[in-house]
Amino acid sequence: MEDLKGRSALVTGASTGIGAAVARAYAARGMRVAVHYNASADPAKALVDAITADGGEAFALQGDVRDTQAIRRIVIETKARWGGIDVLVNNAGGLVQRVPIADFEDALFDEILHLNARSMLAFCREVVPLMRAQGRGGSIINVSSVAARHGGGPGAYLYAGAKGFVNTATHGLAKELAAERIRVNAVAPGVIQTPFHDRYSTPQMLESFKATIPMARIGDPDDCVGAFLYLASEQLSGYVTGQILEVNGGQYMP
């Protein structure tokens, strides 16, 4: 993956979990990484400090991805720091709340779709013109979920639906941008032990999820890293676009 050296990446939601693992992996291979966070300032700073201590290049920047102006600023600041963006990882998102259908409220629908779906499109809207202007193409990697395939766990149908949107939009954007050498793919993690599940899943729920995984274990953020490295590398995946790469221990096999 020598082609990653010197390239720049913006990883949203990168302070913890999968985003942090991806940021570390990119930096370890010579990429310059913008570490986006919203509320987790201390973990983001610690990640940047660890990357720079290892000789990598990274900086942290804050913004609420539900705010269009914040998204625009994040992209502008990344371009100002690195001169452009070669890889965009749309990792920011969240389940927000598990809720049975009888308790569903319109405002929750708006929040979950905004956080997981609209923010992804808004980042693409800001980054695609930069990739076009750079004249060397680029890679957009959206983060989906196995929930998009099977509807998610209890009360997670809104999150699952939002990630289903991410999958379909990934296909559409891949078609639109292919002629400009901008590849658009998605990684769909399964059950990964991150702050996401610490917040939204009980130990009993995690055990029930594990029982559906042929590999018989919950995944780790580092289990997802290879997929992001592969899709970032033109050398390895230059003829790959519009794909949803499943990383789930065999829980779902399309």
C-alpha positions as CSV (number, residue, x, y, z in Angstrom):
1,M,0.0,0.0,0.0
2,E,2.8,2.4,-0.9
3,D,0.3,4.5,-2.7
4,L,-1.2,5.7,0.6
5,K,1.9,7.5,1.7
6,G,1.5,11.3,1.6
7,R,-2.3,11.0,0.9
8,S,-4.7,12.9,3.1
9,A,-7.8,11.5,4.8
10,L,-10.7,13.0,6.7
11,V,-12.2,10.5,9.1
12,T,-15.4,11.6,10.7
13,G,-16.4,10.3,14.2
14,A,-12.7,9.3,14.7
15,S,-12.2,9.9,18.4
16,T,-13.1,6.3,19.4
17,G,-14.1,2.9,18.1
18,I,-13.8,2.1,14.5
19,G,-13.0,5.6,13.4
20,A,-10.1,5.8,15.8
21,A,-8.8,2.4,14.6
22,V,-9.0,3.6,11.0
23,A,-7.3,6.9,11.7
24,R,-4.4,5.1,13.4
25,A,-4.0,2.6,10.6
26,Y,-4.0,5.3,7.9
27,A,-1.4,7.4,9.8
28,A,0.8,4.3,10.3
29,R,0.9,3.9,6.5
30,G,2.0,7.5,6.0
31,M,-1.3,9.2,5.4
32,R,-2.0,12.6,6.9
33,V,-5.2,12.3,8.9
34,A,-7.9,14.8,10.0
35,V,-9.5,13.3,13.2
36,H,-13.0,14.6,13.5
37,Y,-14.9,14.5,16.7
38,N,-18.0,16.1,18.2
39,A,-18.1,15.7,22.0
40,S,-15.1,13.5,22.7
41,A,-12.4,16.1,22.8
42,D,-10.1,14.2,25.2
43,P,-10.0,10.9,23.3
44,A,-9.5,12.8,20.0
45,K,-6.5,14.7,21.5
46,A,-5.1,11.5,22.9
47,L,-5.4,9.8,19.5
48,V,-3.6,12.7,17.7
49,D,-0.9,12.7,20.4
50,A,-0.4,9.0,19.9
51,I,-0.2,9.3,16.2
52,T,2.3,12.1,16.2
53,A,4.4,10.4,18.9
54,D,4.7,7.5,16.4
55,G,5.9,9.9,13.7
56,G,2.6,10.2,12.0
57,E,0.7,13.4,10.9
58,A,-2.7,14.1,12.4
59,F,-4.8,16.9,13.8
60,A,-8.2,17.0,15.5
61,L,-11.2,19.2,14.6
62,Q,-14.6,19.5,16.2
63,G,-18.0,19.8,14.7
64,D,-21.6,18.6,15.0
65,V,-22.3,16.7,11.8
66,R,-26.0,17.6,12.1
67,D,-24.9,21.2,11.3
68,T,-24.3,21.9,7.6
69,Q,-22.1,24.9,8.3
70,A,-20.0,22.8,10.7
71,I,-19.5,20.2,7.9
72,R,-18.4,22.9,5.5
73,R,-16.0,24.3,8.0
74,I,-14.5,20.8,8.8
75,V,-13.8,20.3,5.1
76,I,-12.3,23.8,4.6
77,E,-10.1,23.3,7.7
78,T,-8.9,19.9,6.4
79,K,-8.1,21.3,3.0
80,A,-6.2,24.2,4.6
81,R,-4.1,21.9,6.7
82,W,-3.4,19.1,4.1
83,G,-4.0,20.9,0.8
84,G,-6.8,18.5,-0.2
85,I,-8.7,15.4,0.7
86,D,-7.9,12.1,-1.0
87,V,-10.0,9.8,1.2
88,L,-13.2,10.6,3.0
89,V,-14.5,8.2,5.6
90,N,-18.0,8.9,6.6
91,N,-18.0,7.2,10.0
92,A,-19.9,9.6,12.2
93,G,-23.3,8.4,13.2
94,G,-25.2,6.7,16.0
95,L,-28.2,4.7,17.0
96,V,-29.4,7.6,19.3
97,Q,-32.2,5.5,21.0
98,R,-33.8,2.1,20.8
99,V,-37.5,2.6,20.7
100,P,-40.5,0.3,20.1
101,I,-42.8,1.4,17.3
102,A,-45.5,2.3,19.7
103,D,-43.2,5.0,21.2
104,F,-41.8,6.3,17.9
105,E,-41.8,10.0,17.5
106,D,-41.3,12.2,14.4
107,A,-38.4,14.1,16.0
108,L,-36.5,10.9,16.6
109,F,-36.8,9.9,13.0
110,D,-35.5,13.3,11.9
111,E,-32.5,13.1,14.3
112,I,-31.5,9.6,13.3
113,L,-31.8,10.1,9.6
114,H,-30.0,13.5,9.8
115,L,-27.1,12.0,11.9
116,N,-26.6,8.9,9.8
117,A,-27.8,9.7,6.3
118,R,-28.0,13.4,5.6
119,S,-24.6,14.1,7.2
120,M,-23.0,11.6,4.9
121,L,-24.5,13.3,1.8
122,A,-23.5,16.7,3.1
123,F,-19.9,15.6,3.5
124,C,-19.9,14.2,0.0
125,R,-21.3,17.4,-1.3
126,E,-18.4,19.4,0.2
127,V,-15.6,16.9,-0.6
128,V,-16.4,15.9,-4.2
129,P,-15.6,19.3,-5.7
130,L,-12.2,19.1,-4.0
131,M,-11.5,15.7,-5.4
132,R,-12.5,16.9,-8.8
133,A,-10.2,19.9,-8.6
134,Q,-7.3,17.8,-7.5
135,G,-7.6,15.8,-10.7
136,R,-6.4,12.5,-9.3
137,G,-9.7,11.0,-8.2
138,G,-10.3,9.9,-4.7
139,S,-12.0,7.4,-2.4
140,I,-15.2,7.9,-0.4
141,I,-15.9,5.2,2.2
142,N,-19.3,5.3,3.9
143,V,-19.9,3.4,7.0
144,S,-23.0,1.2,7.0
145,S,-24.0,-1.6,9.3
146,V,-25.1,-5.2,9.2
147,A,-28.4,-3.7,10.6
148,A,-29.1,-2.4,7.0
149,R,-29.3,-6.0,5.9
150,H,-31.4,-7.6,8.7
151,G,-33.2,-4.7,10.4
152,G,-31.0,-4.4,13.5
153,G,-31.6,-5.4,17.1
154,P,-34.5,-4.6,19.3
155,G,-35.9,-1.0,18.7
156,A,-33.1,-0.2,16.1
157,Y,-35.3,-0.1,13.0
158,L,-34.7,3.6,12.4
159,Y,-31.0,3.2,12.6
160,A,-31.2,0.2,10.3
161,G,-33.3,2.2,7.8
162,A,-30.8,5.0,7.9
163,K,-28.0,2.6,7.1
164,G,-30.1,1.1,4.3
165,F,-30.2,4.6,2.9
166,V,-26.4,4.8,3.1
167,N,-26.1,1.5,1.2
168,T,-28.4,2.7,-1.6
169,A,-26.9,6.2,-1.8
170,T,-23.4,4.6,-2.0
171,H,-24.5,2.7,-5.2
172,G,-26.0,5.9,-6.7
173,L,-23.0,8.1,-5.9
174,A,-20.6,5.4,-7.3
175,K,-22.4,5.6,-10.6
176,E,-22.4,9.3,-10.7
177,L,-18.7,9.8,-9.9
178,A,-17.1,6.7,-11.5
179,A,-16.1,8.6,-14.7
180,E,-14.1,11.1,-12.5
181,R,-12.1,8.3,-10.8
182,I,-13.9,9.0,-7.5
183,R,-14.7,5.6,-6.1
184,V,-17.6,5.3,-3.6
185,N,-17.9,2.2,-1.4
186,A,-19.1,1.3,2.0
187,V,-18.0,-0.9,4.9
188,A,-20.7,-2.6,6.9
189,P,-19.5,-3.7,10.3
190,G,-21.3,-6.3,12.2
191,V,-21.3,-6.4,16.0
192,I,-18.1,-4.6,17.0
193,Q,-17.2,-3.9,20.6
194,T,-17.1,-0.1,20.7
195,P,-18.7,2.7,22.8
196,F,-21.7,2.3,20.5
197,H,-22.6,-1.0,22.1
198,D,-21.5,0.2,25.6
199,R,-24.2,2.9,25.3
200,Y,-27.0,1.1,23.5
201,S,-26.7,-2.7,24.1
202,T,-26.9,-4.7,27.4
203,P,-24.5,-7.6,28.1
204,Q,-27.5,-9.9,27.5
205,M,-28.2,-8.4,24.1
206,L,-24.5,-8.7,23.1
207,E,-24.6,-12.4,24.1
208,S,-27.6,-13.0,22.0
209,F,-26.0,-11.2,19.1
210,K,-22.8,-13.3,19.5
211,A,-24.9,-16.5,19.3
212,T,-25.8,-15.5,15.7
213,I,-22.1,-15.1,14.6
214,P,-20.4,-18.2,13.0
215,M,-17.0,-17.0,14.3
216,A,-18.5,-17.1,17.8
217,R,-17.1,-13.8,19.0
218,I,-17.8,-10.1,19.0
219,G,-15.6,-8.1,16.7
220,D,-12.9,-5.6,17.6
221,P,-12.4,-2.2,15.8
222,D,-9.1,-3.5,14.4
223,D,-11.0,-6.3,12.7
224,C,-12.5,-3.6,10.4
225,V,-9.3,-1.8,9.6
226,G,-8.3,-4.0,6.6
227,A,-11.4,-3.1,4.7
228,F,-10.8,0.6,5.0
229,L,-7.1,0.3,4.0
230,Y,-8.2,-1.8,1.0
231,L,-10.8,0.7,-0.2
232,A,-8.5,3.7,0.4
233,S,-5.8,2.2,-1.8
234,E,-6.0,2.9,-5.6
235,Q,-3.4,0.2,-6.0
236,L,-5.5,-2.5,-4.4
237,S,-9.1,-1.4,-5.2
238,G,-8.8,0.9,-8.2
239,Y,-11.4,-1.1,-10.0
240,V,-13.8,-1.4,-7.1
241,T,-16.7,1.0,-6.7
242,G,-20.3,0.8,-5.5
243,Q,-19.6,-2.1,-3.2
244,I,-20.8,-2.8,0.4
245,L,-18.0,-4.7,2.1
246,E,-19.4,-6.8,5.0
247,V,-17.2,-7.3,8.1
248,N,-19.3,-9.3,10.5
249,G,-17.7,-12.7,11.4
250,G,-20.2,-14.4,9.1
251,Q,-23.3,-13.1,10.8
252,Y,-24.7,-12.0,7.4
253,M,-23.6,-13.6,4.1
254,P,-25.1,-11.8,1.0
